[in-house]
Each structure stands twice: as structure tokens, then as C-alpha cells.
């Protein structure tokens, strides 16, 4: 079976057209692949930025937690000091109340004594 030169040229042109379409399709795929690579690179950069922000937030949480812990220690110490001061003031108040009652009793006793003395002096 002999093929004519025209048929061979047609076959060659058809094969060339298939090769051209394949090359165009490959070019489109390479372009899409390059676009995907760029997007992947952008996403990796974005992830790196997000990881850095997350690390910064974690560091801030640690600093805030340490500050909170320090403030809680200070508050507990201040509360303890306040409780001790209140306890001392209450004890001082209790002692003053005792002294007032004792002074009131002495005053009442003196008044009773003066009253009795006045009655004796007035009776004589």
C-alpha cells in the first residue's frame, strides 16, 4: 500500500496540529502550575506571618500571665497586711473599750462616793 505524497503531507500536518494542540495544552498547564506555585508561595508566606503573630500572641500571654501572677502575689501580701492591721486595730479597740469601762466604773464609783460624802456632810 503505497501512500501518496499528498496523504503523507496531510498526515504530517495533522500530526503537527496535534503536536501544536498538545504544546498549547502543556503551555496552559505550565501557566496554571506557575500560578499555583505563586499562590502556594503566597500561602506559605501568609502562614509564616500567621505563625509569627501566633508566637507573638503566645509571648504576650506568657508576659500577661507572669504580670497577673506577680499582681496576685502583691494583692495577697497587701490583703494579709490589711488583715493584720485590722486585727491589731480591733485588739487596740477592744483594749480601749476595757479601759473606758474601767474608767466609767471608777467615775461611777467616785460619783457615788461624792454623793455619799455630800449626803453625810449635808446630814451633819
Buried (B, 14 or more C-beta within 10 A) or exposed (E): EEEEEEEEEEEEEEEEEEEEEEEEEEEEEEEEEEEEEEEEEEEEEEEEEEEEEEEEEEEEEEEEEEEEEEEEEEEEEEEEEEEEEEEEEEEEEEEEEEEEEEEEEEEEEEEEEEEEEEEEEEEE
